[in-house]
Amino acid sequence: MDWSLFFGELVSGLTLGSIYALIALGYTMVYGILKLLNFAHGDVYMVGAFLGFFVLQWLGGPLTPAVTGWLAIAIMFGAAMLGCGALGVGIERFAYRPLRNAPRIAPLISALGVSIFLQNSALLLWGPEFRDYGTFDLIGVKSYSIGANFFISNIQIFAIATSIGLMIVLTLLVSRTQTGKAMRATSFDREAAEMMGISVDRVISSTFFVGSALAAAGGVMFGIVFGQIFSLMGFTAGLKGFTAAVVGGIGSIPGAMLGGFLIGLTEAFATGYLPGGSTYANLYVFALLIAMFLIRPSGLLGSPVIQKV
Amino acid sequence: MSEGGVPGVPGGPKVGVDQWVAEAEERREARTGLTGAVARAWERVPPPGRLALLLGPFAIFPFVTNEGNLFRYGLITIVYALLAIGLNVVVGFAGLLDLGYVAFFGFGAYLYGIMASGHSGHHLEAEIAIPIVVVSTSLLGLLLGLTSRRLLGDYLAIVTLFFLQAFVIFVNNANGGLSDFSYPFVGRVDLTGGSNGLDQIDPLNFFGYHLTTTRQYYFYTLISLAVVMTMLYFVNASRTGRAWRALREDPLAAEAMSIPVNRLKLLAFMFGAGTAGFTGTIFGAVQSGAFPGDYDVGLLITIYAIVILGGLGSIGGVVVGALLINGAPELLRSSSNARFLFYGVILLALLIAMRPWYRTVVVLLGTVAFGFVLHLIVGALWSRGTAGHIDGGGALGRALEHWVLLPTHPGRIAGWAYFGLIVAALVLTLVHGWWRTIALIPTLYLASFVWENKLVEQVSGATRLILLGALLVVIMNVRPSGIFGTARVEIA
């Protein structure tokens, strides 16, 4: 067995998976509270990647940044997350909130509209061409090896560590803070939460803020790890993020993380090992989604839905 | 008491028709004014008459226009209408969000191409090929539907959307190249021609009679549309149609009423897939080729916009929706037409939606004055801000040059203005009364500025889809049942 290929795919799968996991978290949180499939989420991720790019340009570009490399990256993350958080809140306020009591299909179509709107606005404003983050100029890329076959670069370590860090912060937010408690209550039973004096609108807004900020973090991370971003990148990434959320069990936060890593690994190993893999990796991810639906529709960590009447 | 009558209701409904069902049609929201009168007159026309009224103009169209227009405005509109009708069964009748619909359309075109084209080397006759296509697309729909049968509608949406993505990836790469699959038994085969598309598809050939001219295809498609609409009318009035609508309103209640929910969902899904596959054969034959770019999300959004605009569950509305959605972007293709359309629609919207009339006057005069004043001020301070030109706009274009700011290099300013326009439009929804009237003035001017400096560049590409996306959101927010759909009064 070729161990260097195996470890190579493992590391790239984990890196990719950490990005998918960040997207999946936003899907799963919104779904948990509103039971709404937020199609625009993938495009928020794309906007995040572009915001990171423009902040980097504003700081002087990757070759001559005004601040040191890692600080620049921190600023990019901060700005993109704040910007996209606001975008997410705006989308919820204007496209979903008026439809909260409408038939279920109405907010879905509205979400589809928002997605197309964002995607084509990006196409209009920023063009179809690829933009280069220039990570290699910004921070010196080093590769570390353990043994003869296991290689990992500092960017990959950074991506995996950051996303795990963000997930820990999110878990703490949801389980330890007042806002998190309100989120869990709203997700459990919105009407009852409202009667207990929880401002449901505010909770939903903060959910959208957090979810969109995480998607933006994913977008910036994609730019840093893979170097290139483009205005149509949100569609496929959003699909995979949602697949990750479903595979992990929609509504479950640890499930989204697990699902993200699983999708990333599936894609990487399909590319490395399966026939036609480099072209058809997405088809294999799709097959995984279908298989999951057939075997365990509630996902790995999800609980079966009991519908209340 | 009469035989079989409902006790206590003189002349009441007979057994077999529940009283609630009998009255259900009367519980709809009544429309008032002119639209109400038109709607009521329309309802009085018998169904065959309605069909003739809707499709009659289409039958006359080929005799008053040339081949190019017949193809672009006529044939494509009917193809869209057919597609939208199939989708309307899935989305409008059964309430399933099928986002892979376009993949079935593409599947139909490609499958027909594989069975009858110079590319594949087979030349099957259409009367054999079309039933094969319809049956296999329906079966594909069944398979896809089965996977999400146990699940909520949202899961179906994502499975089908992913299916569309998978379909596009597959047809883009299944050309038997080195990166393609090696199939069991046959090895690498060129199925779809990859990104170059599957070319040389045969024209439709029924029992030796070839359809060759656009006009023949036009009438063939028109007749198909009439047949499908008639079929659907009867299905809609039948037990199945009622069950579908019950399903859409409340699946859980429908199930409690012992309606076989899953079977009906699958039936709707298959019907939609079959219609799309059938339309695919026409489209493939007309184009004499199937190209991956034609079956992508852009088309999906177009078809959805037609269904939404026409009204979920409305058969006739779809035809009108197809006319509007296909006609408008075709007019958008030249930028001077697009300009007339843009200002015309804004003017029309103001005239229809603004009440009372003097506010409309205030807004119109205010916007015009605002523009001239701003143009003067900017022209004095920063001459480059007004130095741009409008290409070939005729009288309207020349007038606009004195009104709207046209910087010589609008790039970044127009980008920020676009962002500002979105914010301004959203703010408009939050304010009311005179504040909205006043806020409308700079917003309209900003819209015109962004249109002239940015949007007009890409009217047939990004701009078109931006407008369609915004349209979906706006219609969902303003009138979730679509323009021609019947808004039902909620019975709590």
Boltz contact constraints between the chains, C-beta under 6 A:
constraints:
  - contact:
      token1: [A, 37]
      token2: [B, 154]
      max_distance: 6.0
  - contact:
      token1: [A, 94]
      token2: [B, 426]
      max_distance: 6.0
  - contact:
      token1: [A, 95]
      token2: [B, 473]
      max_distance: 6.0
  - contact:
      token1: [A, 98]
      token2: [B, 477]
      max_distance: 6.0
  - contact:
      token1: [A, 102]
      token2: [B, 480]
      max_distance: 6.0
  - contact:
      token1: [A, 105]
      token2: [B, 95]
      max_distance: 6.0
  - contact:
      token1: [A, 105]
      token2: [B, 97]
      max_distance: 6.0
  - contact:
      token1: [A, 106]
      token2: [B, 476]
      max_distance: 6.0
  - contact:
      token1: [A, 106]
      token2: [B, 480]
      max_distance: 6.0
  - contact:
      token1: [A, 108]
      token2: [B, 97]
      max_distance: 6.0
  - contact:
      token1: [A, 109]
      token2: [B, 472]
      max_distance: 6.0
  - contact:
      token1: [A, 109]
      token2: [B, 476]
      max_distance: 6.0
  - contact:
      token1: [A, 110]
      token2: [B, 473]
      max_distance: 6.0
  - contact:
      token1: [A, 110]
      token2: [B, 476]
      max_distance: 6.0
  - contact:
      token1: [A, 113]
      token2: [B, 469]
      max_distance: 6.0
  - contact:
      token1: [A, 113]
      token2: [B, 472]
      max_distance: 6.0
  - contact:
      token1: [A, 113]
      token2: [B, 473]
      max_distance: 6.0
  - contact:
      token1: [A, 114]
      token2: [B, 473]
      max_distance: 6.0
  - contact:
      token1: [A, 116]
      token2: [B, 301]
      max_distance: 6.0
  - contact:
      token1: [A, 116]
      token2: [B, 465]
      max_distance: 6.0
  - contact:
      token1: [A, 116]
      token2: [B, 469]
      max_distance: 6.0
  - contact:
      token1: [A, 117]
      token2: [B, 466]
      max_distance: 6.0
  - contact:
      token1: [A, 117]
      token2: [B, 469]
      max_distance: 6.0
  - contact:
      token1: [A, 117]
      token2: [B, 470]
      max_distance: 6.0
  - contact:
      token1: [A, 120]
      token2: [B, 462]
      max_distance: 6.0
  - contact:
      token1: [A, 120]
      token2: [B, 465]
      max_distance: 6.0
  - contact:
      token1: [A, 120]
      token2: [B, 466]
      max_distance: 6.0
  - contact:
      token1: [A, 121]
      token2: [B, 466]
      max_distance: 6.0
  - contact:
      token1: [A, 123]
      token2: [B, 462]
      max_distance: 6.0
  - contact:
      token1: [A, 124]
      token2: [B, 462]
      max_distance: 6.0
  - contact:
      token1: [A, 125]
      token2: [B, 415]
      max_distance: 6.0
  - contact:
      token1: [A, 239]
      token2: [B, 162]
      max_distance: 6.0
  - contact:
      token1: [A, 242]
      token2: [B, 158]
      max_distance: 6.0
  - contact:
      token1: [A, 275]
      token2: [B, 181]
      max_distance: 6.0
  - contact:
      token1: [A, 276]
      token2: [B, 180]
      max_distance: 6.0
  - contact:
      token1: [A, 276]
      token2: [B, 181]
      max_distance: 6.0
  - contact:
      token1: [A, 279]
      token2: [B, 173]
      max_distance: 6.0
  - contact:
      token1: [A, 279]
      token2: [B, 179]
      max_distance: 6.0
  - contact:
      token1: [A, 282]
      token2: [B, 169]
      max_distance: 6.0
  - contact:
      token1: [A, 283]
      token2: [B, 166]
      max_distance: 6.0
  - contact:
      token1: [A, 286]
      token2: [B, 162]
      max_distance: 6.0
  - contact:
      token1: [A, 286]
      token2: [B, 166]
      max_distance: 6.0
  - contact:
      token1: [A, 290]
      token2: [B, 147]
      max_distance: 6.0
  - contact:
      token1: [A, 293]
      token2: [B, 147]
      max_distance: 6.0
  - contact:
      token1: [A, 297]
      token2: [B, 150]
      max_distance: 6.0
  - contact:
      token1: [A, 297]
      token2: [B, 151]
      max_distance: 6.0
